[in-house]
């Protein structure tokens, strides 16, 4: 049964060479943080440099099967540090079947003739002003809920003197609507 071997590398180029090697089946690449995390660098970073970094802070560990390593013939015992038990690979997600689209007739063609005008369906709404229609949505229950939750939020944020009343909230909404803070399409 093949075990996973770990090889520590210090340069990104060496890791890319390991991955490109067809003889070795690389299972995982791990970036290990450096031992001296507190050390700061005084080198300036070049913002215009668009090159791949030659090294990474810390070490890179490449995990591969011991069976693939022995078949390739490369056995660098000075790089290898530990042997770990094998890890089961996850099954790859199978691709779903391609979607096939079918042309169908317009489903709205039949319903356009059967839609009743608003005057016939809701005659009680036809005579109301826009303000009265607005109050159907922003009724006393909704206003009281918003006021109660606003007061609760103020107390949770340690503002115990704040007290919002329903009348103040409705005035605030009126000012927002009249000032054009939120404009509606004409």
C-alpha positions in Angstrom: 0.0 0.0 0.0 1.6 3.3 -1.1 2.2 6.0 1.5 2.3 9.7 1.0 5.7 11.2 1.1 6.5 14.8 1.8 9.2 16.8 0.1 10.1 20.3 1.5 11.1 22.8 -1.1 12.1 26.4 -0.8 11.5 27.9 -4.3 8.3 28.1 -6.3 10.2 27.1 -9.4 11.1 23.8 -7.8 7.5 23.1 -6.9 6.3 23.9 -10.4 9.0 21.4 -11.7 7.7 18.8 -9.3 4.1 19.3 -10.5 5.1 19.2 -14.2 7.1 15.9 -13.7 5.0 13.1 -15.2 6.7 10.4 -13.1 5.5 11.8 -9.8 1.8 12.0 -8.9 1.6 15.2 -6.8 -1.4 15.0 -4.4 -1.1 18.3 -2.6 1.1 21.4 -2.2 1.1 23.1 1.2 2.6 26.5 2.0 4.2 26.4 5.5 4.6 29.9 7.1 8.1 31.0 8.0 9.5 30.5 11.4 10.4 34.2 11.9 7.0 35.8 11.3 8.0 38.9 13.4 10.9 39.9 11.1 10.0 42.7 8.8 11.6 43.3 5.4 13.1 46.7 4.6 13.1 46.0 0.8 10.8 48.2 -1.3 8.2 46.4 -3.3 8.3 47.2 -7.0 4.7 47.9 -8.1 5.5 47.8 -11.8 7.1 44.3 -11.6 4.8 41.8 -13.1 6.9 38.7 -12.6 6.4 35.4 -10.7 8.1 35.4 -7.3 11.2 33.2 -7.1 10.5 32.2 -3.5 7.7 32.3 -1.0 7.9 33.2 2.7 8.5 29.9 4.4 8.6 26.5 2.9 6.6 24.5 0.4 5.7 20.9 1.0 4.8 18.7 -1.9 3.0 15.5 -1.1 3.2 12.6 -3.5 2.6 8.8 -3.5 5.7 6.7 -2.5 4.9 4.3 -5.3 5.1 6.9 -8.0 8.4 8.2 -6.5 10.0 4.8 -6.4 9.0 4.1 -10.1 10.7 7.3 -11.2 14.0 6.4 -9.7 14.5 9.8 -8.0 15.2 9.2 -4.3 16.5 12.3 -2.6 16.6 11.3 1.0 17.9 14.6 2.2 14.7 16.4 1.0 12.3 13.9 2.4 11.3 14.5 6.0 8.3 12.4 6.9 6.0 9.6 5.7 2.3 10.0 6.3 -0.5 7.4 5.8 -2.4 7.5 2.5 -5.2 10.0 2.1 -8.3 8.9 0.2 -9.0 11.1 -2.8 -12.4 12.7 -3.2 -14.4 11.4 -6.1 -14.6 14.0 -8.9 -18.0 15.6 -9.4 -19.6 14.1 -12.5 -20.6 16.6 -15.2 -24.3 17.1 -15.6 -26.0 16.3 -18.8 -26.2 19.2 -21.3 -29.4 21.2 -21.3 -31.6 20.9 -24.3 -33.9 23.8 -25.1 -37.2 23.3 -26.9 -39.1 26.0 -28.7 -42.6 26.4 -27.4 -45.5 28.7 -28.1 -46.0 31.9 -26.1 -47.7 31.1 -22.8 -48.8 34.8 -22.3 -50.7 34.9 -25.6 -53.7 33.1 -24.0 -53.7 35.1 -20.8 -53.5 38.6 -22.3 -57.2 38.5 -23.2 -58.3 37.2 -19.8 -56.6 39.8 -17.6 -59.3 42.0 -16.1 -58.7 45.8 -15.7 -58.0 47.1 -12.2 -61.3 49.0 -12.2 -63.2 45.7 -12.5 -61.1 43.5 -10.3 -60.6 45.9 -7.4 -63.2 48.6 -7.6 -62.5 49.8 -4.0 -59.0 50.8 -5.0 -59.9 52.8 -8.0 -61.3 55.8 -6.1 -58.4 56.0 -3.6 -55.8 58.7 -3.7 -52.1 57.8 -3.9 -51.7 58.6 -0.2 -54.5 56.3 0.7 -53.0 53.5 -1.4 -49.7 54.1 0.3 -51.3 53.8 3.7 -52.6 50.3 2.7 -49.0 49.1 2.7 -47.7 51.3 5.6 -50.5 50.6 8.0 -50.5 51.0 11.8 -49.1 47.5 12.4 -46.1 48.1 10.1 -45.4 51.5 11.6 -45.6 50.2 15.2 -43.3 47.3 14.3 -40.7 49.6 12.8 -40.9 52.0 15.8 -40.6 49.2 18.3 -37.6 47.6 16.6 -35.9 51.0 16.2 -36.3 51.7 19.9 -35.0 48.2 20.8 -32.0 48.7 18.5 -31.2 52.1 20.2 -31.3 50.4 23.7 -29.1 47.6 22.5 -26.6 50.2 21.3 -26.7 51.8 24.8 -28.7 54.8 23.8 -31.4 54.6 26.5 -32.6 58.1 26.1 -33.7 57.7 22.5 -37.4 57.3 22.1 -39.1 57.3 18.6 -42.8 57.8 18.3 -45.1 56.7 15.5 -45.9 60.3 14.6 -42.2 61.2 14.3 -41.6 58.2 12.1 -44.4 59.1 9.7 -43.1 62.7 9.5 -39.7 61.4 8.7 -41.1 59.2 5.9 -43.1 62.2 4.6 -40.0 64.4 4.5 -38.1 61.8 2.6 -40.9 61.4 0.0 -41.5 65.2 -0.4 -37.9 66.2 -0.6 -37.3 63.8 -3.4 -34.6 61.9 -1.5 -35.9 58.8 -3.3 -37.3 59.6 -6.7 -39.9 57.5 -8.4 -40.3 57.1 -12.1 -42.9 59.4 -13.7 
